[in-house]
Amino acid sequence: MEYILGIVILVIALIIWGYFLKRKHFKEIDQLEAWKMDIMNRPILEELSKVKQLNMTGETEEMFERWRKEWDAIITIYLPDVEDLFFDAEDYVDKYRLGKSKEVQRMISTKLTNIVKIIEKILMELNELVGSEEKNRVEIEEIKESYRKIKKDLLVHRHTFAKAADPLDDMLDEIVEILKQYEEATENGNYLNARELVLSIKNKLATIQTRMEIIPQLLLDGHSSLPTSISELKDGFKEMVEQGYSLEHIEFETEILRLEADLEHYNVQLNLAEAEAAEKGINEIFDRVNLLYDLLEKEVLSKQYLIKNENLLKENLEAFEYENDKLKAETAVVRHSYHVTESELSAQKKLEKQIDKLIKRFQLLTLKIADNATISSVLSDEMKGIEAILNELKVEHEVFSKKLHALRKDELQAREVLQELRKKMGDTSRTISQSNVPGLPERYRDLLSESKESMEDVQSKLEEKPLDMGSVHIFLEKAIASVTRLYENTEVLIEEMLLAEKVIQYGNRYRSRYPAVAEALRTAEQYFRDYEYERALEVAVSAIEKVEPGILDKIEANMGKVYS
């Protein structure tokens, strides 16, 4: 019984599954059917009827017939074939041959896609044809108006175009011929060809318009401005040669011949109304003419610079040579009193050689200037180079001079510092004396001896001839450090001596009651008599702190009140 029930359930499940599967495939077929109906309902015939409003001859007639045949093929051949495939697809679904049905559906989709492509191509070509006719109709009127305006401008201002007027007339006549071709193409229904002619006319009119705008100015440049500039250049060059300028490097005559030949060539192009090429060439000639102007002007300015600065540079060199001789003599004097390093002496000798070399270079320059055979711009560059080097040498001279003066200044400063250190030593001795220090510990005496020796070393170095300020500075730094340590240790020494004395005196009150304190105080007193105040203070404070903590702070506070 259960076995039969299972079979029944399985059969029911298969029936339900088959139902929904067939339903899915029928739905896909319905979608393809809807696509087919959409294609059939497209208003292709209405679109084709627009063409009948045009001249149904020539190109238009040929295209219309081709489109009509393609649409008839779609309606009578392609779509009926698709309809047969729909029947096959549905039949396969009914028979549960779903794979075969899917294959037929793909065939339907491919055929419909191809049909859509044919239709879109027809519509695109149709719109292009109709659109060309509409654009041509609108733009041809604009073109005729532009033609009339350009023709009128050429007639009214014909004198401003000179010989270029005839080629411009020829270009306008060519447009008239193209207009005739346009009218013929339109009349014969060749609207696409007519569209190409319209675009060609527009381009040619734009070219003529542009040339008419630039030719008058180019003619003025080519027949007046540039010839005048070239003539002025010739006159200026001749005048400069007569004045003695060396101008061979410019190759003026050769360049002028090239300019005149090129200008003639571009004027011929202008007469033929070939404005674009002529404009480029004439602009290049302007640049070349300006370059020649700049080269000649450079020579004039260079000559003026030489005349203005030759004597001034000579005076500067002589004055600097004199200053360097003074520096050389000063160096010799300083060497007797101070130690001058080999590198510094070498720098001074190098400076002297450079001055000699620079003077010789200037002397050669003056000979070339007097000879008047060298290009002025080259000579002015040479003069500027000499001036630049002279300024650099002046800086080196100033640096070396300051070093010599700094030696004497450094010596005076060293002696002043040494005098201050001596004063500080005296102040230290007076402080010791006024503080009634019983005696000095050995380490303090060593520090005192070191300070005195360091100052004697500085004094000894200051007495040497020649004086080596480098060594003086080294020993001076050592003396400053020693005296500073002595001064700081003096304050500590006096403070420790006074504290030790006060702590021992304060601790006497505990001698009879605390034998350990009494013994420690005796030890502290012995250290005190041996001038070891630091150890005396440590021993005394350590003992008393055991019976009265904080004793050192208390005594320091009392001493502070007394001194304040």
PABA-887176 format. One record per residue (C-alpha): y, x, z. Coordinates in steps of 0.02 Angstrom, whole numbers, padded with zeros to 5 digits, always signed. Layout:
YXZ/...
//
This chain:
+00000+00000+00000/+00121+00140+00046/+00074+00231-00114/+00119+00079-00220/+00282+00055-00124/+00329+00236-00158/+00298+00215-00344/+00404+00056-00347/+00549+00146-00259/+00536+00293-00378/+00539+00177-00530/+00691+00085-00461/+00779+00252-00428/+00743+00310-00605/+00810+00147-00677/+00971+00163-00575/+00990+00346-00621/+00963+00305-00807/+01091+00166-00797/+01227+00275-00727/+01185+00418-00845/+01195+00302-00997/+01356+00230-00928/+01432+00406-00916/+01386+00447-01097/+01448+00278-01161/+01612+00312-01072/+01628+00479-01163/+01589+00393-01328/+01722+00261-01290/+01850+00400-01262/+01809+00475-01431/+01822+00300-01506/+01994+00279-01431/+02046+00448-01504/+01984+00391-01676/+02083+00227-01664/+02239+00325-01614/+02220+00430-01771/+02196+00276-01882/+02349+00192-01807/+02466+00336-01842/+02609+00280-01959/+02571+00409-02092/+02607+00288-02236/+02776+00245-02159/+02817+00430-02149/+02762+00456-02329/+02873+00313-02384/+03025+00418-02332/+02987+00536-02474/+03009+00395-02601/+03194+00394-02557/+03205+00569-02633/+03196+00616-02815/+03011+00594-02851/+02999+00734-02974/+02944+00915-02976/+02902+00991-02809/+02929+00829-02713/+02812+00730-02826/+02677+00863-02815/+02684+00870-02626/+02685+00679-02610/+02531+00662-02719/+02440+00797-02618/+02483+00714-02452/+02430+00542-02516/+02262+00609-02576/+02233+00698-02410/+02271+00537-02314/+02158+00434-02430/+02018+00560-02399/+02042+00540-02212/+02032+00350-02224/+01893+00335-02352/+01783+00486-02318/+01815+00578-02155/+01835+00429-02037/+01686+00331-02109/+01579+00486-02083/+01640+00490-01903/+01599+00305-01884/+01418+00338-01937/+01407+00475-01806/+01467+00351-01673/+01318+00237-01714/+01199+00385-01702/+01271+00439-01535/+01255+00265-01459/+01077+00247-01528/+01025+00412-01450/+01096+00356-01281/+00999+00192-01289/+00841+00292-01320/+00885+00414-01178/+00897+00557-01301/+01049+00615-01208/+01048+00796-01269/+01047+00739-01450/+01187+00615-01411/+01290+00757-01334/+01267+00861-01490/+01327+00716-01600/+01479+00691-01486/+01527+00873-01512/+01516+00847-01700/+01629+00694-01685/+01756+00793-01582/+01758+00935-01710/+01785+00816-01857/+01924+00722-01766/+02008+00887-01723/+02005+00939-01906/+02075+00770-01958/+02218+00791-01831/+02258+00963-01902/+02268+00891-02077/+02384+00753-02018/+02496+00873-01921/+02508+00986-02074/+02558+00837-02181/+02691+00783-02056/+02758+00959-02035/+02777+00986-02223/+02848+00811-02244/+02979+00838-02106/+03022+01007-02181/+03049+00928-02352/+03151+00780-02288/+03245+00891-02165/+03288+01015-02303/+03361+00875-02409/+03467+00813-02262/+03527+00988-02214/+03564+01030-02395/+03665+00871-02416/+03773+00911-02263/+03790+01099-02283/+03826+01099-02470/+03991+01010-02437/+04038+01139-02306/+03990+01276-02427/+04098+01203-02565/+04246+01191-02444/+04221+01373-02390/+04210+01425-02572/+04373+01336-02615/+04463+01415-02467/+04400+01591-02508/+04444+01568-02692/+04619+01511-02645/+04645+01657-02524/+04591+01779-02659/+04713+01704-02783/+04860+01698-02661/+04834+01873-02590/+04759+01955-02743/+04883+02100-02737/+04816+02154-02566/+04643+02183-02640/+04700+02291-02786/+04552+02337-02898/+04428+02258-02776/+04489+02086-02828/+04386+02085-02989/+04219+02124-02903/+04259+01989-02776/+04289+01868-02920/+04121+01917-02991/+04037+01879-02824/+04120+01708-02820/+04064+01675-03000/+03887+01720-02946/+03900+01587-02810/+03952+01459-02941/+03794+01499-03039/+03687+01480-02884/+03771+01313-02850/+03719+01256-03023/+03541+01311-02985/+03551+01211-02823/+03606+01053-02913/+03466+01074-03039/+03335+01104-02904/+03394+00950-02807/+03393+00842-02963/+03216+00899-03001/+03157+00860-02825/+03134+01045-02778/+03216+01025-02606/+03131+01175-02525/+03190+01288-02665/+03361+01208-02651/+03359+01250-02464/+03330+01433-02503/+03476+01430-02626/+03589+01351-02493/+03546+01488-02368/+03576+01621-02501/+03748+01549-02541/+03795+01545-02356/+03748+01729-02335/+03846+01780-02490/+04000+01681-02435/+03991+01763-02263/+03982+01934-02346/+04132+01896-02459/+04231+01829-02311/+04197+01986-02209/+04243+02100-02354/+04405+02006-02386/+04451+02028-02204/+04426+02218-02199/+04466+02275-02377/+04659+02265-02364/+04663+02378-02211/+04534+02495-02287/+04639+02508-02445/+04790+02549-02338/+04690+02683-02247/+04610+02755-02403/+04765+02758-02515/+04904+02788-02388/+04863+02832-02207/+04727+02961-02239/+04813+03046-02388/+04971+03061-02283/+04874+03134-02136/+04785+03259-02250/+04952+03310-02327/+05026+03335-02152/+04876+03440-02104/+04902+03550-02256/+05085+03575-02216/+05048+03612-02033/+04911+03735-02078/+05025+03826-02202/+05164+03837-02073/+05047+03905-01940/+04978+04037-02059/+05156+04092-02098/+05188+04106-01911/+05042+04226-01894/+04906+04113-01823/+04727+04169-01851/+04639+04013-01917/+04492+04079-02018/+04366+04006-01896/+04420+03828-01937/+04373+03845-02123/+04520+03731-02157/+04530+03741-02347/+04344+03704-02368/+04351+03556-02251/+04506+03486-02336/+04420+03492-02507/+04270+03400-02435/+04384+03270-02355/+04477+03237-02517/+04315+03222-02616/+04238+03104-02489/+04397+03000-02482/+04396+02983-02672/+04214+02926-02665/+04249+02793-02534/+04404+02732-02628/+04291+02705-02779/+04174+02603-02669/+04323+02501-02610/+04373+02466-02790/+04196+02397-02813/+04219+02291-02654/+04077+02385-02568/+04171+02370-02405/+04033+02404-02279/+03989+02577-02343/+04173+02618-02373/+04220+02564-02197/+04090+02679-02119/+04143+02826-02229/+04329+02803-02199/+04304+02794-02011/+04207+02959-02021/+04351+03037-02119/+04473+02980-01984/+04364+03068-01855/+04359+03228-01958/+04547+03226-01986/+04577+03201-01800/+04460+03347-01764/+04564+03459-01878/+04721+03401-01789/+04640+03442-01622/+04585+03615-01680/+04759+03660-01744/+04840+03589-01588/+04721+03691-01481/+04779+03850-01567/+04962+03804-01541/+04936+03766-01356/+04833+03924-01335/+04973+04028-01413/+05100+03948-01297/+04986+03982-01149/+04972+04166-01197/+05161+04186-01215/+05195+04098-01050/+05063+04184-00944/+05042+04362-01012/+05183+04441-00910/+05144+04332-00760/+04963+04389-00759/+05018+04570-00780/+05131+04556-00627/+04993+04473-00526/+04870+04612-00571/+04994+04748-00526/+05038+04664-00362/+04855+04641-00319/+04817+04822-00364/+04957+04876-00245/+04888+04764-00106/+04715+04835-00131/+04783+05013-00119/+04863+04965+00046/+04697+04892+00103/+04607+05051+00053/+04730+05157+00156/+04716+05036+00302/+04527+05049+00293/+04537+05239+00304/+04649+05226+00459/+04540+05095+00542/+04385+05202+00517/+04458+05334+00633/+04473+05208+00775/+04337+05081+00739/+04161+05079+00674/+04156+04998+00500/+03982+04954+00435/+03914+05026+00274/+03903+04852+00198/+04088+04823+00234/+04135+04992+00158/+04025+04953+00009/+04113+04785-00014/+04283+04873-00014/+04227+05000-00143/+04151+04862-00251/+04315+04767-00240/+04409+04921-00299/+04292+04945-00448/+04308+04762-00497/+04499+04775-00494/+04494+04928-00606/+04375+04840-00726/+04485+04685-00728/+04642+04786-00765/+04556+04872-00911/+04498+04703-00975/+04678+04640-00967/+04743+04794-01056/+04620+04761-01198/+04679+04580-01202/+04861+04632-01220/+04815+04745-01366/+04728+04600-01453/+04878+04487-01421/+04996+04617-01495/+04881+04644-01644/+04886+04455-01681/+04719+04464-01772/+04613+04368-01648/+04600+04179-01630/+04727+04118-01502/+04605+03998-01419/+04482+04141-01393/+04620+04249-01316/+04680+04108-01203/+04501+04079-01143/+04490+04266-01107/+04653+04259-01009/+04594+04110-00909/+04433+04203-00871/+04533+04353-00806/+04640+04237-00699/+04484+04155-00626/+04407+04323-00580/+04573+04382-00507/+04578+04229-00394/+04400+04264-00336/+04444+04446-00298/+04597+04389-00199/+04482+04284-00090/+04366+04434-00060/+04518+04544-00024/+04583+04419+00104/+04414+04408+00189/+04399+04598+00205/+04579+04614+00265/+04548+04485+00401/+04394+04581+00457/+04499+04740+00482/+04631+04646+00579/+04495+04560+00680/+04432+04730+00742/+04596+04767+00834/+04607+04587+00893/+04428+04594+00957/+04466+04756+01050/+04615+04679+01140/+04515+04526+01185/+04373+04634+01252/+04495+04732+01361/+04570+04570+01426/+04397+04503+01470/+04354+04667+01557/+04515+04655+01658/+04469+04478+01709/+04296+04537+01764/+04376+04673+01871/+04490+04545+01951/+04339+04435+01984/+04249+04583+02067/+04403+04611+02177/+04406+04427+02225/+04222+04440+02272/+04253+04592+02384/+04398+04506+02471/+04293+04350+02500/+04155+04455+02580/+04282+04545+02689/+04372+04387+02744/+04207+04302+02786/+04164+04439+02915/+03994+04467+02838/+03907+04596+02953/+03821+04680+02807/+03750+04655+02634/+03565+04628+02593/+03483+04752+02477/+03461+04631+02330/+03647+04589+02338/+03692+04773+02340/+03583+04798+02185/+03672+04655+02098/+03841+04729+02147/+03789+04898+02080/+03726+04819+01918/+03893+04728+01893/+03993+04889+01919/+03882+04986+01800/+03893+04851+01665/+04084+04855+01672/+04083+05046+01665/+03972+05034+01510/+04098+04918+01427/+04240+05035+01472/+04142+05181+01403/+04110+05092+01239/+04295+05048+01224/+04339+05232+01240/+04223+05286+01097/+04299+05341+00932/+04266+05263+00810/+04251+05104+00908/+04094+05001+00874/+04146+04824+00916/+03969+04761+00888/+03907+04868+01032/+04060+04824+01136/+04020+04639+01120/+03839+04667+01172/+03887+04763+01330/+04028+04643+01367/+03910+04495+01365/+03796+04587+01484/+03942+04625+01603/+04000+04443+01601/+03824+04385+01647/+03809+04514+01788/+03979+04476+01867/+03948+04289+01853/+03781+04307+01944/+03867+04416+02077/+04004+04288+02102/+03880+04145+02120/+03768+04245+02239/+03920+04290+02346/+03952+04107+02385/+03768+04081+02425/+03764+04238+02534/+03914+04184+02639/+03846+04008+02659/+03674+04072+02714/+03752+04197+02837/+03860+04063+02919/+03719+03936+02926/+03596+04063+02999/+03722+04110+03132/+03756+03929+03178/+03571+03880+03180/+03525+04028+03293/+03668+03987+03411/+03616+03804+03414/+03434+03850+03446/+03476+03950+03603/+03471+03787+03702/+03284+03777+03671/+03238+03957+03713/+03192+03925+03896/+03092+03767+03863/+02999+03816+03704/+02924+03992+03700/+02879+03972+03516/+03059+03932+03475/+03117+04082+03577/+02998+04197+03482/+03054+04127+03313/+03237+04148+03358/+03208+04330+03406/+03128+04357+03235/+03273+04268+03151/+03399+04375+03245/+03310+04532+03187/+03319+04472+03006/+03503+04433+03034/+03536+04610+03100/+03445+04676+02945/+03565+04569+02838/+03421+04460+02774/+03520+04300+02804/+03411+04189+02694/+03250+04235+02788/+03340+04222+02956/+03396+04046+02910/+03222+03994+02852/+03136+04057+03012/+03266+03981+03131/+03270+03811+03043/+03080+03803+03034/+03063+03830+03222/+03202+03711+03277/+03148+03573+03155/+02988+03556+03257/+03084+03506+03413/+03236+03426+03331/+03206+03365+03152/+03356+03360+03036/+03447+03501+03122/+03499+03587+02960/+03582+03431+02889/+03671+03404+03055/+03741+03581+03061/+03793+03576+02878/+03884+03412+02911/+03977+03486+03060/+04023+03641+02960/+04087+03530+02820/+04202+03439+02941/+04268+03604+03010/+04307+03676+02836/+04381+03515+02777/
//
